[in-house]
Protein backbone atom coordinates (compact mmCIF):
# COMPACT_ATOMS: atom_id res chain seq x y z
CA UNK A 1 0.00 0.00 0.00
CA UNK A 2 2.80 2.38 0.87
CA UNK A 3 4.55 1.64 -2.41
CA UNK A 4 1.47 2.40 -4.48
CA UNK A 5 1.07 5.74 -2.72
CA UNK A 6 4.46 7.00 -3.82
CA UNK A 7 3.99 6.22 -7.50
CA UNK A 8 1.67 9.11 -8.20
CA UNK A 9 1.05 8.26 -11.86
CA UNK A 10 -0.40 4.73 -11.82
CA UNK A 11 -0.48 4.39 -15.60
CA UNK A 12 0.87 1.85 -18.01
CA UNK A 13 3.65 3.77 -19.73
CA UNK A 14 2.45 2.45 -23.08
CA UNK A 15 -0.72 4.50 -22.65
CA UNK A 16 0.89 7.91 -23.03
CA UNK A 17 3.79 9.43 -24.96
CA UNK A 18 7.00 9.13 -22.95
CA UNK A 19 8.95 12.32 -22.32
CA UNK A 20 12.49 11.44 -21.31
CA UNK A 21 12.59 14.49 -19.01
CA UNK A 22 9.46 13.41 -17.12
CA UNK A 23 10.51 11.89 -13.78
CA UNK A 24 7.36 9.75 -13.65
CA UNK A 25 7.70 8.34 -17.15
CA UNK A 26 8.96 4.76 -17.51
CA UNK A 27 10.40 4.10 -20.99
CA UNK A 28 9.40 0.81 -22.59
CA UNK A 29 11.90 -1.98 -22.00
CA UNK A 30 13.80 -0.35 -19.13
CA UNK A 31 13.90 -1.33 -15.47
CA UNK A 32 13.70 1.46 -12.92
CA UNK A 33 14.85 1.20 -9.32
CA UNK A 34 14.65 3.82 -6.64
CA UNK A 35 13.96 4.91 -3.09
CA UNK A 36 11.42 7.34 -1.72
CA UNK A 37 12.89 9.10 1.32
CA UNK A 38 10.96 11.43 3.58
CA UNK A 39 8.37 11.61 6.31
CA UNK A 40 4.81 10.41 6.16
CA UNK A 41 2.12 8.19 7.60
CA UNK A 42 -0.95 6.14 6.68
CA UNK A 43 -3.43 6.35 9.53
CA UNK A 44 -4.90 3.11 10.86
CA UNK A 45 -8.64 3.24 11.63
CA UNK A 46 -8.66 0.11 13.82
CA UNK A 47 -8.74 -0.08 17.62
CA UNK A 48 -5.10 -0.37 18.78
CA UNK A 49 -3.95 -0.43 15.16
CA UNK A 50 -0.54 1.11 14.53
CA UNK A 51 -0.25 3.91 11.98
CA UNK A 52 1.89 2.86 9.03
CA UNK A 53 5.07 4.97 8.80
CA UNK A 54 6.42 6.15 5.45
CA UNK A 55 10.12 6.94 5.78
CA UNK A 56 12.17 4.79 3.40
CA UNK A 57 10.23 3.01 0.66
CA UNK A 58 11.95 1.07 -2.15
CA UNK A 59 10.28 0.72 -5.53
CA UNK A 60 10.87 -1.09 -8.79
CA UNK A 61 9.09 -0.93 -12.14
CA UNK A 62 9.39 -2.37 -15.62
CA UNK A 63 7.21 -1.83 -18.69
CA UNK A 64 7.66 -4.05 -21.72
CA UNK A 65 5.57 -4.03 -24.87
CA UNK A 66 2.82 -5.94 -23.04
CA UNK A 67 4.14 -7.15 -19.66
CA UNK A 68 4.70 -4.70 -16.82
CA UNK A 69 5.70 -4.72 -13.16
CA UNK A 70 4.90 -1.72 -10.96
CA UNK A 71 6.03 -2.48 -7.41
CA UNK A 72 3.56 -5.12 -6.22
CA UNK A 73 1.43 -5.14 -9.37
CA UNK A 74 2.21 -7.53 -12.22
CA UNK A 75 0.24 -7.07 -15.42
CA UNK A 76 -0.26 -7.98 -19.05
CA UNK A 77 -1.74 -5.41 -21.46
CA UNK A 78 -3.85 -7.29 -24.01
CA UNK A 79 -5.56 -4.30 -25.66
CA UNK A 80 -3.98 -0.94 -26.36
CA UNK A 81 -4.73 2.26 -28.29
CA UNK A 82 -3.44 5.79 -27.83
CA UNK A 83 -6.49 6.61 -25.68
CA UNK A 84 -7.55 3.32 -24.08
CA UNK A 85 -5.94 0.17 -22.70
CA UNK A 86 -7.02 -3.02 -20.93
CA UNK A 87 -4.73 -5.14 -18.77
CA UNK A 88 -4.92 -8.31 -16.73
CA UNK A 89 -3.23 -7.70 -13.39
CA UNK A 90 -2.33 -9.45 -10.14
CA UNK A 91 -1.66 -7.55 -6.92
CA UNK A 92 -1.74 -7.95 -3.15
CA UNK A 93 -4.95 -6.81 -1.48
CA UNK A 94 -3.98 -3.95 0.83
CA UNK A 95 -6.66 -4.54 3.49
CA UNK A 96 -4.51 -6.77 5.69
CA UNK A 97 -1.91 -4.03 6.17
CA UNK A 98 -4.13 -2.44 8.85
CA UNK A 99 -3.85 -5.60 10.93
CA UNK A 100 -0.04 -5.65 11.04
CA UNK A 101 1.83 -4.47 14.12
CA UNK A 102 4.95 -2.44 13.37
CA UNK A 103 6.59 -1.97 16.78
CA UNK A 104 9.60 -4.31 17.37
CA UNK A 105 8.03 -5.43 20.66
CA UNK A 106 5.05 -6.77 18.75
CA UNK A 107 7.30 -8.67 16.37
CA UNK A 108 9.64 -10.32 18.88
CA UNK A 109 7.51 -10.56 21.99
CA UNK A 110 4.39 -12.71 22.01
CA UNK A 111 1.43 -11.96 24.24
CA UNK A 112 1.70 -14.56 27.02
CA UNK A 113 -1.81 -14.41 28.41
CA UNK A 114 -5.25 -12.92 27.76
CA UNK A 115 -7.38 -11.02 30.20
CA UNK A 116 -9.51 -13.66 31.93
CA UNK A 117 -12.67 -11.70 31.17
CA UNK A 118 -12.15 -12.32 27.45
CA UNK A 119 -12.52 -16.06 28.06
CA UNK A 120 -16.03 -15.73 29.44
CA UNK A 121 -19.10 -15.99 27.21
CA UNK A 122 -21.09 -13.50 29.25
CA UNK A 123 -20.97 -11.51 32.46
CA UNK A 124 -21.37 -7.84 33.34
CA UNK A 125 -18.01 -6.69 31.97
CA UNK A 126 -18.39 -8.55 28.68
CA UNK A 127 -21.88 -7.17 28.11
CA UNK A 128 -20.61 -3.60 28.45
CA UNK A 129 -17.98 -3.96 25.75
CA UNK A 130 -18.62 -2.10 22.50
CA UNK A 131 -15.15 -2.41 20.95
CA UNK A 132 -12.44 -4.99 20.56
CA UNK A 133 -8.70 -4.61 19.93
CA UNK A 134 -7.01 -6.14 16.90
CA UNK A 135 -4.63 -7.71 19.45
CA UNK A 136 -7.49 -9.91 20.69
CA UNK A 137 -8.88 -11.30 17.44
CA UNK A 138 -7.70 -14.08 15.18
CA UNK A 139 -5.18 -13.06 12.53
CA UNK A 140 -6.31 -11.95 9.08
CA UNK A 141 -4.34 -13.28 6.11
CA UNK A 142 -2.90 -11.58 3.06
CA UNK A 143 -4.83 -12.11 -0.16
CA UNK A 144 -3.78 -11.96 -3.80
CA UNK A 145 -6.23 -10.29 -6.19
CA UNK A 146 -6.43 -10.58 -9.96
CA UNK A 147 -8.64 -9.00 -12.58
CA UNK A 148 -9.04 -6.26 -15.14
CA UNK A 149 -7.50 -2.77 -15.09
CA UNK A 150 -8.58 -0.15 -17.66
CA UNK A 151 -7.37 3.37 -18.46
CA UNK A 152 -9.10 5.91 -20.66
CA UNK A 153 -7.20 9.08 -21.53
CA UNK A 154 -9.95 11.63 -22.20
CA UNK A 155 -7.33 14.24 -23.11
CA UNK A 156 -3.84 15.30 -22.05
CA UNK A 157 -5.09 16.32 -18.60
CA UNK A 158 -7.96 13.97 -17.72
CA UNK A 159 -7.75 10.22 -17.22
CA UNK A 160 -10.36 7.70 -16.04
CA UNK A 161 -9.16 4.50 -14.37
CA UNK A 162 -11.24 1.47 -13.40
CA UNK A 163 -10.49 -1.98 -12.01
CA UNK A 164 -12.43 -5.11 -11.09
CA UNK A 165 -10.52 -7.67 -9.02
CA UNK A 166 -11.28 -10.99 -7.36
CA UNK A 167 -9.51 -12.99 -4.65
CA UNK A 168 -7.55 -15.80 -6.36
CA UNK A 169 -6.07 -17.16 -3.10
CA UNK A 170 -9.49 -18.09 -1.67
CA UNK A 171 -8.76 -15.95 1.40
CA UNK A 172 -11.83 -13.72 1.60
CA UNK A 173 -13.56 -15.20 -1.48
CA UNK A 174 -14.94 -11.91 -2.77
CA UNK A 175 -14.41 -8.94 -5.07
CA UNK A 176 -13.37 -5.30 -5.07
CA UNK A 177 -13.59 -2.51 -7.63
CA UNK A 178 -12.23 1.01 -8.03
CA UNK A 179 -13.15 3.83 -10.41
CA UNK A 180 -11.49 7.24 -10.38
CA UNK A 181 -10.99 10.39 -12.41
CA UNK A 182 -7.71 12.29 -12.30
CA UNK A 183 -6.71 15.73 -13.57
CA UNK A 184 -3.06 16.65 -14.13
CA UNK A 185 -1.86 20.25 -14.03
CA UNK A 186 1.34 21.28 -15.80
CA UNK A 187 3.25 24.47 -15.01
CA UNK A 188 4.57 26.77 -17.72
CA UNK A 189 7.47 27.90 -15.54
CA UNK A 190 8.58 24.28 -14.97
CA UNK A 191 7.06 21.98 -17.61
CA UNK A 192 8.35 18.79 -15.97
CA UNK A 193 6.64 19.58 -12.66
CA UNK A 194 2.98 18.72 -12.19
CA UNK A 195 0.14 18.47 -9.71
CA UNK A 196 -2.42 15.70 -9.89
CA UNK A 197 -5.88 15.62 -8.30
CA UNK A 198 -7.87 12.39 -8.24
CA UNK A 199 -11.33 11.53 -6.92
CA UNK A 200 -13.06 8.19 -6.98
CA UNK A 201 -14.83 5.44 -5.09
CA UNK A 202 -13.82 1.95 -4.00
CA UNK A 203 -16.36 -0.86 -3.71
CA UNK A 204 -15.66 -3.89 -1.53
CA UNK A 205 -17.88 -6.95 -1.55
CA UNK A 206 -19.62 -8.31 1.53
CA UNK A 207 -17.21 -11.27 1.64
CA UNK A 208 -14.16 -8.98 1.70
CA UNK A 209 -15.49 -6.64 4.38
CA UNK A 210 -16.81 -9.47 6.52
CA UNK A 211 -13.55 -11.44 6.38
CA UNK A 212 -11.45 -8.52 7.62
CA UNK A 213 -13.93 -6.60 9.79
CA UNK A 214 -16.57 -9.13 10.78
CA UNK A 215 -16.41 -10.55 14.31
CA UNK A 216 -17.51 -14.06 15.29
CA UNK A 217 -16.84 -16.74 17.90
CA UNK A 218 -13.34 -17.31 16.53
CA UNK A 219 -12.50 -13.76 17.64
CA UNK A 220 -14.35 -13.50 20.95
CA UNK A 221 -16.85 -15.46 23.02
CA UNK A 222 -18.74 -12.26 23.81
CA UNK A 223 -21.79 -12.43 21.54
CA UNK A 224 -22.41 -8.70 22.05
CA UNK A 225 -19.39 -8.04 19.82
CA UNK A 226 -20.25 -10.40 16.98
CA UNK A 227 -20.73 -8.54 13.72
CA UNK A 228 -21.69 -9.55 10.17
CA UNK A 229 -20.50 -6.94 7.67
CA UNK A 230 -22.05 -5.96 4.34
CA UNK A 231 -20.56 -4.54 1.15
CA UNK A 232 -18.92 -1.13 1.34
CA UNK A 233 -18.59 2.00 -0.83
CA UNK A 234 -15.62 4.19 0.13
CA UNK A 235 -15.12 7.53 -1.67
CA UNK A 236 -11.65 9.04 -1.73
CA UNK A 237 -9.76 12.10 -2.93
CA UNK A 238 -6.01 12.46 -3.40
CA UNK A 239 -3.47 15.12 -4.34
CA UNK A 240 0.08 14.69 -5.61
CA UNK A 241 2.78 17.21 -6.47
CA UNK A 242 6.02 16.32 -8.26
CA UNK A 243 8.95 18.65 -8.96
CA UNK A 244 12.23 17.43 -10.54
CA UNK A 245 15.26 18.75 -8.66
CA UNK A 246 17.94 16.99 -10.68
CA UNK A 247 18.31 14.04 -13.04
CA UNK A 248 18.07 11.62 -10.11
CA UNK A 249 16.04 13.49 -7.46
CA UNK A 250 12.37 14.49 -7.56
CA UNK A 251 10.54 16.29 -4.77
CA UNK A 252 7.25 14.56 -3.87
CA UNK A 253 4.19 15.52 -1.87
CA UNK A 254 1.24 13.13 -1.61
CA UNK A 255 -1.97 13.28 0.39
CA UNK A 256 -5.06 11.06 0.35
CA UNK A 257 -8.31 10.92 2.30
CA UNK A 258 -10.61 7.88 2.19
CA UNK A 259 -14.03 7.90 3.87
CA UNK A 260 -15.30 4.66 5.41
CA UNK A 261 -19.02 3.85 5.40
CA UNK A 262 -21.03 2.16 8.15
CA UNK A 263 -20.39 -1.33 6.78
CA UNK A 264 -16.90 -0.86 8.23
CA UNK A 265 -17.40 1.69 11.00
CA UNK A 266 -20.13 -0.39 12.67
CA UNK A 267 -17.56 -3.12 13.23
CA UNK A 268 -16.31 -3.32 16.87
CA UNK A 269 -12.69 -3.33 15.68
CA UNK A 270 -13.00 -0.05 13.72
CA UNK A 271 -12.42 3.17 15.65
CA UNK A 272 -12.18 5.91 13.00
CA UNK A 273 -14.45 6.74 10.08
CA UNK A 274 -11.60 7.48 7.66
CA UNK A 275 -8.05 6.66 6.66
CA UNK A 276 -5.62 9.41 5.63
CA UNK A 277 -2.20 9.38 3.99
CA UNK A 278 0.45 12.11 3.90
CA UNK A 279 3.99 11.94 2.54
CA UNK A 280 6.60 14.62 1.83
CA UNK A 281 10.10 13.87 0.66
CA UNK A 282 12.18 12.96 -2.34
CA UNK A 283 12.35 10.13 -4.84
CA UNK A 284 15.82 8.99 -5.93
CA UNK A 285 16.19 6.96 -9.13
CA UNK A 286 19.25 4.81 -9.56
KADA-V422884 format. One record per run of one state. SS is the DSSP state (@ for helix, = for strand, . for the rest). FROM is the first residue (numbers start at 0). TO is the last residue. Records with the same first field share a line. If there is no record, write none. Layout:
# KADA-V422884
SS: FROM-TO / FROM-TO
This chain:
# KADA-V422884
.: 0-0 / 6-11 / 15-29 / 42-44 / 46-50 / 63-65 / 70-71 / 80-82 / 92-92 / 99-102 / 108-114 / 119-122 / 128-132 / 136-142 / 153-156 / 167-173 / 186-192 / 204-204 / 213-213 / 215-221 / 225-225 / 227-230 / 244-247 / 259-260 / 265-268 / 270-272 / 285-285
@: 1-5 / 12-14 / 93-98 / 103-107 / 115-118 / 123-127 / 133-135 / 205-212 / 222-224 / 261-264
=: 30-41 / 45-45 / 51-62 / 66-69 / 72-79 / 83-91 / 143-152 / 157-166 / 174-185 / 193-203 / 214-214 / 226-226 / 231-243 / 248-258 / 269-269 / 273-284
